[in-house]
Amino acid sequence: MNLTKPQLIIIGAVGLVVLVLVLVFTGILPGLKNEKGKIRANLEFWGVFDTLPDYETAVGNFKKIYPDVTVNYRGFSNVKEYETTLLDSLAAGKGPDIFMIRNRSLPREINKIVSVPPTKLSLIQLRNLFPQVVEADFAPQGAIYALPLSLDTLALIYNQDFFNQAAIIAPPETWEDFESLIPKLIKRDPEENITRAAAAIGGSLKTIDRAGDILSILMLQTGAKMVSDDFGAATFASNEGLNALNFYVKFADPESQAYTWDDSFPGALDAFSEEFVVMIFDYASAIPEIKSKNPFINFAVSPLPQPESADRSVAYPDYWGYAVSRQAGRYQNIAWDFVIALTTKTNNARGYFNKTRKPPALRTLINERLNDPDLDVFVRQALVARSWPQIDPDGIEQIFSGMIESVVTGGSSVRDAIEQAEESVTRLMQRRL
């Protein structure tokens, strides 16, 4: 076959590119390897809530293996600022090589990240290293897209002094027990105004930051299926979802015997710190804030209540995973090497835990923190945690809050509110996919 001159030029150009790539990866030309054949890379790593010293053990250990790899960390203290800056940087093609994603938001982030090569970390290894929820959140179809260092769960936080005064020996184990405590803990003035709420539950995001999370776990505990198998639509407007919403809103219904909360009250965390409310639902991450607001408050933590009829416990997680960006390009492999070393090597994960005291995600460290007075509840719940995939966690949180508010204010029936919320979440899913 006779080739034309343009065809010969194209073939030659392709051959030259291939040759250059071979020379780069073999270290003959500068690239990922230096003149000694060592890996050379400059990794940009972004995260939220942490500082560089939190990672110094992992970075130091990685540097011993890859002395010519530099890890530059940029931390953010505000989630919205982090997510906005990250999105803008990725859109401009200047995003980091490694960044953190929330456990529920993989459907939203999956087009921005790459999965770990199976030769570096297998699904079987993932199952042996982390609680089951990590696979469900970050490897739902078998490919692993992110790995966590810590794993927080929603728990019941209560004022021990008020429990003692009411002669309540132990925190409630079931939701039925929880409801029975309301009359024992609530306080009213002669005009029947609530002067001390029994629990922060039943309200919207106006006063309860975890309203959407509490309602989500109630739905999951009652067996509601939140989304369809093909992730094409929301499906929580079932009898199970309806029962969960009914249970939740009755604590904000003045006509209910369980009434104890109103959206005119202070925010739940402030109300608890000011000893206006006896029980709240929050994460381990809230405890330092409670202590800073009121160093003298006597409080305790217990597992999330379960339905009396449940044959197994279910907890609700909130955590972040470390993912490798599609924009990492030729650094993708070394970026995954760092993420795997950071999250799966016990010494590195322990170094992070010693700095942050966040509930660990690695099974070996979970085992070490069992019976820890500060973390026992949270690490045990990590083993039974379950969430649901969300195309836009912030948007869904607002939809759930609106659903709650419409019922509590009398604007909609429970059935109408949950059906409208389901339709709104479905539209959100279809618009983002």
C-alpha positions as CSV (number, residue, x, y, z in Angstrom):
1,M,0.0,0.0,0.0
2,N,1.4,3.4,-1.0
3,L,1.0,6.1,1.7
4,T,0.5,9.8,0.8
5,K,2.9,12.4,2.2
6,P,0.2,13.7,4.7
7,Q,-0.4,10.1,6.0
8,L,3.4,9.6,6.4
9,I,3.6,12.8,8.4
10,I,0.7,11.8,10.7
11,I,2.2,8.3,11.3
12,G,5.6,9.9,12.1
13,A,4.0,12.4,14.6
14,V,2.1,9.6,16.4
15,G,5.3,7.5,16.5
16,L,7.2,10.4,18.0
17,V,4.6,11.0,20.7
18,V,4.7,7.3,21.6
19,L,8.5,7.3,21.8
20,V,8.5,10.4,24.0
21,L,6.0,8.8,26.4
22,V,8.0,5.6,26.6
23,L,11.2,7.6,27.3
24,V,9.4,9.6,30.0
25,F,8.0,6.6,31.8
26,T,11.3,4.8,31.6
27,G,13.0,7.8,33.1
28,I,15.2,8.5,30.1
29,L,13.5,11.9,29.6
30,P,12.4,14.0,32.6
31,G,8.8,13.3,33.6
32,L,7.4,11.2,36.5
33,K,10.9,9.8,37.2
34,N,14.2,11.7,37.8
35,E,17.6,10.7,36.6
36,K,17.9,8.1,39.4
37,G,14.7,6.4,38.3
38,K,12.8,7.6,41.4
39,I,9.2,8.9,41.1
40,R,9.0,12.6,41.0
41,A,5.7,14.5,41.4
42,N,4.1,17.5,43.0
43,L,0.7,16.6,44.4
44,E,-1.9,19.3,45.2
45,F,-4.2,18.1,48.0
46,W,-7.3,19.9,49.2
47,G,-9.5,19.2,52.2
48,V,-11.9,20.6,54.7
49,F,-11.7,21.0,58.5
50,D,-8.1,19.7,58.7
51,T,-4.7,21.4,58.7
52,L,-1.3,20.2,57.4
53,P,0.0,19.0,60.8
54,D,-3.0,16.6,60.9
55,Y,-1.4,14.8,58.0
56,E,2.3,15.1,59.0
57,T,2.7,11.4,59.9
58,A,1.3,10.2,56.6
59,V,3.2,12.8,54.5
60,G,6.4,12.0,56.4
61,N,6.1,8.3,55.9
62,F,5.2,8.7,52.2
63,K,8.3,10.9,51.8
64,K,10.5,8.1,53.0
65,I,9.3,5.9,50.2
66,Y,9.0,8.7,47.5
67,P,11.6,11.3,48.5
68,D,11.0,13.2,45.3
69,V,7.2,13.5,45.7
70,T,5.9,16.7,47.3
71,V,2.4,16.9,48.9
72,N,1.0,20.4,49.1
73,Y,-2.1,20.6,51.4
74,R,-4.7,23.4,51.2
75,G,-7.2,23.3,54.0
76,F,-10.6,25.0,54.3
77,S,-12.6,25.6,57.5
78,N,-16.0,26.2,55.7
79,V,-17.7,23.5,53.6
80,K,-19.5,26.0,51.3
81,E,-16.3,27.9,50.6
82,Y,-14.4,24.6,50.0
83,E,-17.0,23.3,47.6
84,T,-17.4,26.5,45.7
85,T,-13.6,27.1,45.3
86,L,-13.1,23.4,44.3
87,L,-15.8,23.6,41.7
88,D,-14.5,26.8,40.2
89,S,-10.9,25.5,40.1
90,L,-11.9,22.2,38.4
91,A,-14.0,24.1,35.9
92,A,-10.9,26.2,35.1
93,G,-8.8,23.1,34.7
94,K,-6.7,24.1,37.7
95,G,-8.1,21.8,40.4
96,P,-6.1,19.7,42.9
97,D,-4.9,16.2,42.3
98,I,-6.5,14.9,45.5
99,F,-9.6,16.3,47.2
100,M,-12.3,15.3,49.7
101,I,-15.9,14.3,48.9
102,R,-18.8,13.7,51.2
103,N,-20.0,10.1,51.6
104,R,-23.4,10.7,50.2
105,S,-22.4,12.8,47.2
106,L,-20.6,10.2,45.0
107,P,-23.3,10.5,42.3
108,R,-22.6,14.3,42.0
109,E,-18.8,13.9,42.1
110,I,-18.2,10.8,40.0
111,N,-17.5,12.6,36.7
112,K,-14.7,14.6,38.4
113,I,-12.7,11.7,39.9
114,V,-11.1,8.4,38.9
115,S,-11.4,5.0,40.6
116,V,-8.5,3.3,42.1
117,P,-6.8,0.7,39.9
118,P,-7.8,-2.8,41.1
119,T,-4.2,-3.8,41.2
120,K,-3.6,-1.2,43.9
121,L,-6.6,-2.0,46.1
122,S,-9.2,-4.6,45.6
123,L,-12.9,-4.8,46.7
124,I,-12.0,-7.6,49.1
125,Q,-9.3,-5.6,50.7
126,L,-11.7,-2.6,51.1
127,R,-14.2,-4.9,52.9
128,N,-11.5,-6.1,55.2
129,L,-10.2,-2.6,56.0
130,F,-13.4,-0.6,56.5
131,P,-17.0,-0.9,57.7
132,Q,-19.6,-2.0,55.1
133,V,-21.0,1.5,54.6
134,V,-17.7,2.6,52.9
135,E,-18.3,0.1,50.1
136,A,-21.9,1.2,49.8
137,D,-21.0,4.9,49.6
138,F,-17.8,4.9,47.7
139,A,-17.8,1.6,45.7
140,P,-21.5,0.9,44.9
141,Q,-20.8,-0.7,41.5
142,G,-17.5,-2.4,42.5
143,A,-15.1,0.4,41.5
144,I,-13.6,2.2,44.4
145,Y,-13.7,6.0,44.1
146,A,-12.7,7.3,47.6
147,L,-11.4,6.2,50.9
148,P,-12.0,7.7,54.4
149,L,-9.9,8.4,57.4
150,S,-12.7,9.1,59.9
151,L,-16.3,8.0,60.0
152,D,-18.8,10.0,62.2
153,T,-22.3,8.9,63.0
154,L,-25.5,10.5,64.4
155,A,-26.0,9.9,68.1
156,L,-28.2,10.9,71.0
157,I,-26.6,13.5,73.2
158,Y,-28.4,14.2,76.5
159,N,-28.1,16.3,79.7
160,Q,-27.1,13.9,82.4
161,D,-28.2,16.2,85.2
162,F,-31.8,16.5,83.9
163,F,-31.9,12.7,83.5
164,N,-30.8,12.3,87.1
165,Q,-33.4,14.8,88.4
166,A,-36.1,12.9,86.6
167,A,-34.9,9.6,88.0
168,I,-34.2,8.3,84.5
169,I,-31.7,5.5,84.9
170,A,-30.6,4.9,81.3
171,P,-31.0,6.6,77.9
172,P,-33.7,5.3,75.6
173,E,-32.7,2.3,73.4
174,T,-35.9,2.5,71.2
175,W,-37.9,5.3,69.7
176,E,-40.8,4.1,71.8
177,D,-38.8,4.6,74.9
178,F,-37.6,7.9,73.6
179,E,-41.2,9.2,73.2
180,S,-42.2,8.0,76.6
181,L,-39.5,10.2,78.2
182,I,-41.0,13.4,76.8
183,P,-43.5,14.0,79.6
184,K,-40.9,13.3,82.2
185,L,-38.4,15.8,80.9
186,I,-40.5,18.7,79.5
187,K,-41.1,21.7,81.7
188,R,-43.8,24.4,81.3
189,D,-44.8,27.6,83.0
190,P,-48.3,28.3,84.4
191,E,-49.4,29.5,81.0
192,E,-48.3,26.1,79.5
193,N,-45.4,27.7,77.6
194,I,-42.5,25.3,77.3
195,T,-39.6,26.5,79.5
196,R,-37.5,23.4,78.9
197,A,-37.9,21.2,75.9
198,A,-37.4,17.5,76.2
199,A,-35.8,17.0,72.8
200,A,-34.9,18.9,69.7
201,I,-36.8,16.9,67.1
202,G,-39.8,17.7,64.8
203,G,-38.6,21.0,63.5
204,S,-37.0,22.1,60.2
205,L,-33.6,23.5,59.4
206,K,-34.6,26.7,61.0
207,T,-33.7,25.3,64.4
208,I,-32.4,21.8,63.8
209,D,-29.3,21.5,61.7
210,R,-29.7,17.7,61.5
211,A,-33.3,17.7,60.7
212,G,-32.8,16.0,57.3
213,D,-30.4,13.5,58.8
214,I,-32.8,12.5,61.6
215,L,-35.6,12.1,59.1
216,S,-33.4,10.1,56.7
217,I,-32.4,7.6,59.4
218,L,-36.0,7.3,60.6
219,M,-37.0,6.4,57.0
220,L,-34.1,3.9,56.7
221,Q,-34.8,2.3,60.0
222,T,-38.5,1.7,59.0
223,G,-37.3,0.1,55.8
224,A,-38.1,2.9,53.3
225,K,-36.3,2.5,49.9
226,M,-35.0,6.0,49.2
227,V,-34.2,5.8,45.5
228,S,-34.8,3.4,42.7
229,D,-32.2,0.7,41.7
230,D,-31.3,2.6,38.6
231,F,-30.9,5.9,40.5
232,G,-33.5,7.4,38.2
233,A,-36.0,8.5,40.8
234,A,-36.7,9.0,44.5
235,T,-39.0,6.4,46.1
236,F,-39.3,7.4,49.8
237,A,-43.0,8.4,49.6
238,S,-43.9,4.8,50.6
239,N,-45.9,3.7,53.6
240,E,-42.5,3.3,55.5
241,G,-41.5,6.8,54.6
242,L,-44.9,8.2,55.5
243,N,-44.7,6.5,58.9
244,A,-41.3,8.0,59.5
245,L,-42.4,11.5,58.6
246,N,-45.5,11.1,60.8
247,F,-43.4,10.1,63.7
248,Y,-40.9,12.9,63.3
249,V,-43.4,15.8,63.0
250,K,-45.5,14.9,66.0
251,F,-42.8,16.2,68.3
252,A,-43.6,19.7,66.8
253,D,-47.4,19.3,66.8
254,P,-49.1,21.1,69.7
255,E,-52.0,18.7,69.5
256,S,-49.7,15.7,70.1
257,Q,-48.9,14.2,73.5
258,A,-45.3,14.1,72.2
259,Y,-45.2,17.8,71.6
260,T,-41.9,19.3,72.8
261,W,-40.4,21.5,70.0
262,D,-41.1,24.6,68.1
263,D,-39.2,26.4,65.3
264,S,-39.4,29.6,67.3
265,F,-36.9,28.1,69.8
266,P,-33.2,28.7,69.6
267,G,-31.1,26.4,67.4
268,A,-30.7,22.9,68.8
269,L,-27.0,23.1,69.6
270,D,-27.3,26.5,71.3
271,A,-30.5,25.3,73.1
272,F,-28.6,22.3,74.4
273,S,-25.6,24.3,75.5
274,E,-27.9,26.8,77.3
275,E,-29.6,23.8,78.9
276,F,-33.0,24.7,77.4
277,V,-33.4,21.3,75.8
278,V,-32.5,17.9,77.4
279,M,-31.8,15.8,74.3
280,I,-30.4,16.5,70.8
281,F,-29.2,14.4,67.9
282,D,-25.8,15.2,66.5
283,Y,-22.4,13.9,65.6
284,A,-19.1,13.5,67.4
285,S,-18.0,16.7,65.6
286,A,-20.5,18.7,67.6
287,I,-19.0,17.8,71.0
288,P,-16.1,20.2,71.0
289,E,-18.6,23.0,70.1
290,I,-20.9,22.1,73.0
291,K,-17.9,22.1,75.4
292,S,-16.8,25.5,74.1
293,K,-20.2,27.0,74.5
294,N,-20.7,25.6,78.0
295,P,-17.6,24.0,79.7
296,F,-19.7,23.1,82.7
297,I,-22.5,21.2,81.1
298,N,-22.8,17.6,82.3
299,F,-23.8,15.6,79.2
300,A,-23.5,12.0,77.9
301,V,-23.8,10.2,74.6
302,S,-25.8,7.1,73.7
303,P,-26.5,5.2,70.5
304,L,-29.2,6.4,68.2
305,P,-32.6,4.8,69.2
306,Q,-34.0,2.0,67.1
307,P,-37.6,1.0,66.3
308,E,-38.8,-1.5,68.9
309,S,-39.7,-4.0,66.1
310,A,-36.3,-3.8,64.4
311,D,-34.2,-6.9,64.3
312,R,-31.0,-5.1,63.6
313,S,-29.5,-1.6,64.5
314,V,-29.0,1.0,61.8
315,A,-27.0,4.2,62.3
316,Y,-26.6,7.2,60.1
317,P,-23.1,8.3,58.9
318,D,-21.6,11.6,57.9
319,Y,-18.0,11.6,56.7
320,W,-15.6,12.5,53.9
321,G,-13.5,10.4,51.6
322,Y,-10.2,11.2,49.7
323,A,-10.6,11.0,45.9
324,V,-8.2,11.4,43.0
325,S,-9.2,14.0,40.4
326,R,-9.5,13.3,36.7
327,Q,-7.3,16.4,36.2
328,A,-4.4,14.7,38.0
329,G,-3.4,13.3,34.6
330,R,0.0,11.6,34.8
331,Y,-0.1,11.9,38.6
332,Q,-3.1,9.7,39.0
333,N,-1.2,6.6,40.0
334,I,1.1,8.3,42.5
335,A,-1.9,10.3,43.9
336,W,-3.7,7.0,44.6
337,D,-0.6,5.6,46.2
338,F,-0.7,8.5,48.6
339,V,-4.4,8.2,49.3
340,I,-4.1,4.4,49.9
341,A,-1.1,4.9,52.2
342,L,-2.9,7.7,54.1
343,T,-6.1,5.8,54.7
344,T,-5.2,2.1,54.9
345,K,-1.8,2.1,56.7
346,T,-2.5,1.9,60.4
347,N,0.4,4.1,61.5
348,N,-0.7,6.9,59.2
349,A,-4.4,6.6,60.2
350,R,-3.4,6.5,63.9
351,G,-1.2,9.6,63.4
352,Y,-4.3,11.4,62.0
353,F,-6.5,10.2,64.8
354,N,-4.0,11.3,67.5
355,K,-4.1,14.8,66.0
356,T,-7.8,15.2,65.4
357,R,-9.5,12.7,67.8
358,K,-12.1,12.1,65.1
359,P,-13.9,8.6,65.1
360,P,-11.6,6.4,62.9
361,A,-12.8,4.6,59.8
362,L,-10.2,1.9,59.7
363,R,-11.3,-1.4,61.4
364,T,-8.1,-1.8,63.3
365,L,-8.5,1.6,64.9
366,I,-12.2,1.1,65.5
367,N,-11.2,-2.0,67.5
368,E,-8.7,0.1,69.5
369,R,-11.3,2.7,70.4
370,L,-14.0,0.2,71.6
371,N,-14.8,1.1,75.2
372,D,-13.2,4.5,74.8
373,P,-15.4,6.8,77.0
374,D,-15.5,9.5,74.3
375,L,-15.7,7.4,71.2
376,D,-17.2,4.0,71.9
377,V,-20.7,4.9,70.8
378,F,-19.5,6.4,67.5
379,V,-17.1,3.6,66.5
380,R,-19.7,0.9,67.3
381,Q,-22.2,2.7,65.2
382,A,-19.8,2.9,62.3
383,L,-20.1,-0.9,61.9
384,V,-23.9,-0.7,61.4
385,A,-24.0,2.7,59.6
386,R,-26.1,3.1,56.4
387,S,-26.8,6.1,54.2
388,W,-28.3,6.7,50.8
389,P,-26.9,8.2,47.6
390,Q,-27.8,11.8,47.0
391,I,-27.2,13.7,43.8
392,D,-27.2,17.0,45.7
393,P,-27.0,16.6,49.6
394,D,-27.6,20.4,50.2
395,G,-30.5,20.5,47.8
396,I,-32.1,17.4,49.3
397,E,-31.6,18.8,52.8
398,Q,-33.6,21.9,51.8
399,I,-36.3,19.8,50.2
400,F,-36.6,17.7,53.4
401,S,-36.7,20.8,55.5
402,G,-39.5,22.3,53.4
403,M,-41.4,19.0,53.7
404,I,-41.2,19.1,57.5
405,E,-42.2,22.8,57.7
406,S,-45.2,22.4,55.4
407,V,-46.6,19.7,57.6
408,V,-45.8,21.4,60.9
409,T,-47.3,24.7,59.8
410,G,-50.4,23.0,58.4
411,G,-49.7,24.0,54.8
412,S,-49.8,20.3,53.6
413,S,-51.0,17.0,54.8
414,V,-48.2,14.5,55.6
415,R,-49.0,12.5,52.4
416,D,-49.1,15.5,50.2
417,A,-45.8,16.9,51.7
418,I,-43.9,13.6,51.2
419,E,-45.2,13.1,47.7
420,Q,-44.2,16.6,46.7
421,A,-40.8,16.1,48.3
422,E,-40.3,12.9,46.4
423,E,-41.2,14.6,43.1
424,S,-38.7,17.5,43.9
425,V,-35.9,15.1,44.7
426,T,-36.6,13.1,41.5
427,R,-36.5,16.3,39.4
428,L,-33.2,17.2,41.1
429,M,-31.8,13.8,40.2
430,Q,-32.9,13.9,36.6
431,R,-31.6,17.5,36.1
432,R,-28.2,16.6,37.5
433,L,-27.7,13.3,35.8
